[in-house]
Amino acid sequence: MTTDNRRSDAVYDALLGEVSADRLAVGTRLPSEAAIAAAHGVSRPVVREALSRLRDDGIIRSRKGSGSYVEQKPGARLDAISPLASIADVQRCFEYRITLEPEAAALAALRRGAGDLAALRRALAALDRANSEKATGAEEDFAFHRMIGAASRNRFLVAGLDQIRTHIAQGMNINRTLSLSSIGPRMALAQSEHRAILDAIAAQAPEEARAAMRAHLQNAKSRVFED
């Protein structure tokens, strides 16, 4: 990671902390880029990168000619589950996965064998059991995604997942812990997304598998900030 990237992460974390603590309330206009840069001792391009990430994550919204405004704050349960300093890494990990795993799913749809389908169905059943037992299920979740990588018959895709397993597990733990404590159907929605991926792989439909995986990961990324 370059120095500018580390500085951008630090500004992202600091601004997210201000929003989370209501020092920058929803609807509040953020200070100017120049003011933020001066406050953090960084360049304006570094600030722009941090603001771009906050926009991508739905935390702020820009109004042409007016500046950036707080759109939403992280849910209260998110603060309790994960240190704010780690949220930038969690979100960037999702971005990495969104570039990697849809292609793994598409290749799995083309190359999977009967053994792969059996393994994926067992993994999905294990996730169903974890859900019914109100368990976090992060290990079962990772196993399902890794098996898709294995079914792609590309060891580099599997290695890519293994290399960032700790970061993936952190994001899964946050998402699944929030889902367990939520009144809404978050866990059921995530599991229906897993089934859509498996159905597309079983049907040997690479475009559908790619789209289903992309939708699942984008939804998971969005769910990090949901109440």
C-alpha positions as CSV (number, residue, x, y, z in Angstrom):
1,M,0.0,0.0,0.0
2,T,1.4,3.4,-0.9
3,T,1.8,6.3,1.5
4,D,-1.1,8.2,-0.2
5,N,-3.4,5.2,0.2
6,R,-2.6,4.9,3.9
7,R,-3.3,8.6,4.3
8,S,-6.5,8.3,2.4
9,D,-7.6,5.4,4.6
10,A,-6.7,7.5,7.7
11,V,-8.9,10.4,6.5
12,Y,-11.7,8.0,5.6
13,D,-11.6,6.5,9.0
14,A,-11.5,9.9,10.7
15,L,-14.5,11.2,8.8
16,L,-16.4,8.0,9.3
17,G,-15.7,8.4,13.0
18,E,-17.0,11.9,13.0
19,V,-20.2,10.7,11.3
20,S,-20.6,7.8,13.6
21,A,-20.2,10.0,16.7
22,D,-22.8,12.5,15.3
23,R,-20.1,15.3,15.2
24,L,-21.1,15.3,11.5
25,A,-24.8,14.6,11.7
26,V,-27.0,13.4,8.8
27,G,-27.7,16.3,6.5
28,T,-24.6,18.3,7.6
29,R,-22.4,19.8,5.0
30,L,-18.8,18.5,5.2
31,P,-15.9,21.1,5.5
32,S,-14.3,22.0,2.2
33,E,-11.6,19.8,0.7
34,A,-9.0,22.4,1.6
35,A,-10.2,22.5,5.2
36,I,-10.1,18.7,5.5
37,A,-6.7,18.6,3.9
38,A,-5.3,21.2,6.3
39,A,-6.9,19.5,9.4
40,H,-5.3,16.2,8.5
41,G,-2.0,17.4,7.1
42,V,-2.6,15.8,3.7
43,S,-3.0,16.9,0.1
44,R,-6.3,17.6,-1.6
45,P,-6.0,14.5,-3.9
46,V,-5.8,12.3,-0.7
47,V,-8.9,14.0,0.6
48,R,-10.7,13.5,-2.7
49,E,-9.9,9.8,-2.6
50,A,-11.3,9.5,0.9
51,L,-14.5,11.4,0.0
52,S,-14.9,9.2,-3.1
53,R,-14.8,6.1,-0.9
54,L,-17.4,7.6,1.5
55,R,-19.6,8.4,-1.5
56,D,-19.2,4.8,-2.8
57,D,-20.2,3.5,0.6
58,G,-23.3,5.7,0.7
59,I,-22.1,7.7,3.7
60,I,-22.0,11.1,2.0
61,R,-23.6,12.6,-1.1
62,S,-22.2,15.4,-3.3
63,R,-24.4,18.2,-4.5
64,K,-23.1,20.1,-7.6
65,G,-21.8,23.5,-6.6
66,S,-22.7,23.0,-3.0
67,G,-20.3,20.4,-1.6
68,S,-20.6,17.0,0.2
69,Y,-23.3,16.2,2.8
70,V,-23.7,13.3,5.2
71,E,-26.3,10.9,3.8
72,Q,-26.3,8.2,6.5
73,K,-24.3,7.1,9.5
74,P,-23.2,3.5,10.3
75,G,-25.7,1.6,12.3
76,A,-25.2,1.6,16.1
77,R,-24.6,-2.2,16.1
78,L,-21.7,-1.8,13.6
79,D,-19.7,0.3,16.1
80,A,-20.1,-2.3,18.7
81,I,-19.0,-5.2,16.4
82,S,-16.0,-3.7,14.6
83,P,-13.5,-1.0,15.4
84,L,-14.1,1.9,13.0
85,A,-10.4,1.8,11.9
86,S,-11.1,-1.6,10.3
87,I,-14.2,-0.5,8.3
88,A,-12.2,1.0,5.4
89,D,-10.3,-2.4,5.0
90,V,-13.6,-4.3,5.1
91,Q,-15.1,-2.1,2.4
92,R,-12.0,-2.3,0.2
93,C,-11.9,-6.1,0.7
94,F,-15.5,-6.2,-0.7
95,E,-14.3,-4.2,-3.7
96,Y,-11.5,-6.8,-4.3
97,R,-14.0,-9.6,-4.0
98,I,-16.4,-8.0,-6.4
99,T,-13.7,-8.0,-9.1
100,L,-12.5,-11.6,-8.4
101,E,-15.5,-13.8,-7.3
102,P,-18.0,-13.1,-10.2
103,E,-15.4,-14.4,-12.6
104,A,-14.7,-17.4,-10.4
105,A,-18.5,-18.1,-10.4
106,A,-18.7,-17.8,-14.2
107,L,-15.8,-20.2,-14.7
108,A,-17.3,-22.6,-12.1
109,A,-20.5,-22.7,-14.2
110,L,-18.5,-23.7,-17.2
111,R,-16.1,-26.2,-15.6
112,R,-17.9,-27.7,-12.5
113,G,-18.3,-31.4,-12.2
114,A,-20.8,-33.5,-10.3
115,G,-18.4,-33.6,-7.3
116,D,-18.2,-29.8,-7.2
117,L,-22.0,-29.5,-7.2
118,A,-22.3,-32.1,-4.4
119,A,-19.7,-30.2,-2.3
120,L,-21.5,-26.8,-2.9
121,R,-24.8,-28.3,-1.9
122,R,-23.3,-29.7,1.3
123,A,-21.8,-26.2,2.0
124,L,-25.2,-24.6,1.5
125,A,-26.8,-27.1,3.8
126,A,-24.1,-26.3,6.4
127,L,-25.0,-22.6,6.1
128,D,-28.7,-23.5,6.5
129,R,-27.9,-25.4,9.7
130,A,-25.8,-22.5,11.0
131,N,-28.7,-20.1,10.3
132,S,-31.2,-22.3,12.1
133,E,-28.9,-22.6,15.1
134,K,-28.5,-18.8,15.2
135,A,-24.7,-19.3,14.7
136,T,-22.5,-16.7,13.1
137,G,-21.6,-19.2,10.3
138,A,-18.7,-17.2,8.9
139,E,-16.5,-20.4,8.4
140,E,-19.4,-22.1,6.5
141,D,-19.9,-19.0,4.4
142,F,-16.2,-18.8,3.5
143,A,-16.2,-22.5,2.7
144,F,-19.1,-22.0,0.2
145,H,-17.3,-19.2,-1.6
146,R,-13.9,-21.0,-1.6
147,M,-15.6,-24.1,-3.1
148,I,-16.8,-21.9,-6.0
149,G,-13.2,-20.9,-6.5
150,A,-12.1,-24.5,-6.5
151,A,-14.9,-25.4,-9.0
152,S,-13.4,-22.8,-11.4
153,R,-10.4,-25.1,-11.8
154,N,-8.1,-22.0,-11.5
155,R,-5.8,-22.3,-8.5
156,F,-4.9,-18.7,-8.6
157,L,-8.5,-17.7,-7.9
158,V,-8.5,-20.0,-4.9
159,A,-5.1,-18.5,-3.8
160,G,-6.6,-15.0,-4.1
161,L,-9.3,-15.9,-1.6
162,D,-7.0,-17.7,0.7
163,Q,-4.6,-14.8,0.8
164,I,-7.2,-12.4,2.2
165,R,-9.1,-15.0,4.2
166,T,-8.7,-13.0,7.4
167,H,-10.2,-9.9,5.8
168,I,-13.0,-11.8,4.2
169,A,-13.8,-13.5,7.5
170,Q,-13.9,-10.1,9.2
171,G,-16.5,-8.8,6.7
172,M,-18.5,-12.0,7.0
173,N,-18.5,-11.8,10.8
174,I,-19.7,-8.2,10.7
175,N,-22.5,-9.0,8.2
176,R,-23.7,-12.2,9.8
177,T,-23.6,-10.8,13.3
178,L,-25.6,-7.8,12.2
179,S,-28.0,-10.2,10.4
180,L,-28.5,-12.3,13.5
181,S,-29.4,-9.3,15.6
182,S,-31.6,-7.8,13.0
183,I,-35.4,-8.0,13.0
184,G,-35.6,-8.1,9.2
185,P,-34.9,-11.0,6.9
186,R,-31.3,-10.2,6.2
187,M,-30.0,-13.8,6.8
188,A,-32.7,-15.3,4.6
189,L,-31.9,-12.8,1.9
190,A,-28.2,-13.6,1.9
191,Q,-29.0,-17.3,1.8
192,S,-31.3,-16.8,-1.2
193,E,-28.5,-15.0,-2.9
194,H,-26.2,-18.0,-2.3
195,R,-28.9,-20.3,-3.8
196,A,-29.1,-18.2,-6.9
197,I,-25.4,-18.5,-7.4
198,L,-25.5,-22.3,-6.9
199,D,-28.5,-22.6,-9.2
200,A,-26.7,-20.7,-12.0
201,I,-23.6,-22.9,-11.5
202,A,-25.7,-26.0,-11.6
203,A,-27.4,-24.9,-14.8
204,Q,-24.0,-24.2,-16.4
205,A,-25.0,-20.6,-17.0
206,P,-21.9,-18.5,-16.6
207,E,-23.5,-15.0,-17.2
208,E,-26.2,-15.7,-14.6
209,A,-23.6,-17.1,-12.2
210,R,-21.4,-13.9,-12.7
211,A,-24.4,-11.6,-12.2
212,A,-25.7,-13.5,-9.1
213,M,-22.3,-13.4,-7.4
214,R,-21.8,-9.7,-8.2
215,A,-25.3,-8.9,-6.8
216,H,-24.6,-10.9,-3.7
217,L,-21.3,-9.2,-2.9
218,Q,-22.6,-5.7,-3.7
219,N,-25.6,-6.4,-1.4
220,A,-23.3,-7.7,1.3
221,K,-21.1,-4.6,1.1
222,S,-24.2,-2.4,1.4
223,R,-25.5,-4.4,4.4
224,V,-22.4,-3.5,6.4
225,F,-23.9,0.0,6.9
226,E,-27.5,-1.0,7.4
227,D,-29.3,-0.8,10.8
